[in-house]
């Protein structure tokens, strides 16, 4: 038998298996228990968070012959055929490759026929935003008054591209990005079950790299398990080209201190190692964005999913910089990330950009300037505007 990837082996088979979508799960469990089923649903949200899996679970629950409550049994012929993708009553359609008006006309003809075995005939259209405007228009009447045995489930990563006429005819459910802690917990469960040797640090790194997508995390885990029998932080960095945590920390410290000579030395070291400088720029933006949030937001640890020790370390590192300097620094890093991403020579672009950021350290805040010059209270507003303008021109001139 051919190898089945982890993401497919661990695809959720029931509502209780869905990770990080508590509101959606509760809604459908209540709807199924009370038999309040809509004729059309729209699932929107980022990739890899469970939209298509939820559509399949809902389809199984609706056509399950032994369902008790809201969960499909998973054992009857209907559940098994839907799980295997062989059910004639549950049709999955790719919106990208069936986006013409002719495809929708064929669908309109097909919905007239009753299901062969189940209670409902269910159409799951993935990436529905890829349908053409004529195709959407052809679907309107059928979607508004479908036969009683037909249910439509649309899935999309770009809900803004769905016409309002379609949205108004669907029950819309928004899927959220999955918390890093939830992804890590699921990854830990899978690695324990699959007997995959992986360090806790590597698990944390995979959960972070997944960026809210469970499927991305599982795909990355699958790739790493093929790469090595024992997954550690070093193997993960080697495979993905991620900057080592210590090097990124050192680089951030030199940026905060304005030590441009040491900054250039670290960039040279990263280049010699073959590190992806575009990834470095992205990591720096995230790093300083986290520092800024920790300095200004209440409950930032929970917002960023940081431990108290991690938050304390970042606050201490940036203690010598005021919030104005951090804001300017993060603004420059955001510009730099875009420049490095599109540059034909990332190293030179990164060096020049970090040279610009080194001048932020020497800037003085408006309040400190006013204190130094002893400005009378009546002159404060005019002086603040003038000083701010001088700061802006000074910074831009270095850029």
Secondary structure as UniProt FT lines:
FT   HELIX           6..9
FT   HELIX           15..17
FT   HELIX           22..33
FT   TURN            34..35
FT   STRAND          40..44
FT   TURN            47..48
FT   HELIX           51..63
FT   TURN            69..70
FT   HELIX           77..83
FT   TURN            84..85
FT   STRAND          90..94
FT   TURN            95..97
FT   HELIX           101..110
FT   TURN            111..112
FT   STRAND          121..126
FT   HELIX           128..130
FT   HELIX           133..144
FT   TURN            148..149
FT   STRAND          150..156
FT   HELIX           159..161
FT   HELIX           164..167
FT   TURN            168..169
FT   STRAND          171..174
FT   HELIX           180..194
FT   STRAND          197..198
FT   HELIX           200..210
FT   TURN            211..212
FT   HELIX           214..227
FT   STRAND          230..231
FT   HELIX           233..240
FT   HELIX           245..257
FT   HELIX           260..273
FT   HELIX           277..296
FT   TURN            298..299
FT   HELIX           300..304
FT   HELIX           308..317
FT   TURN            318..320
FT   HELIX           323..341
FT   HELIX           346..357
FT   TURN            358..359
FT   HELIX           360..362
FT   HELIX           366..373
FT   HELIX           377..379
FT   HELIX           380..398
//
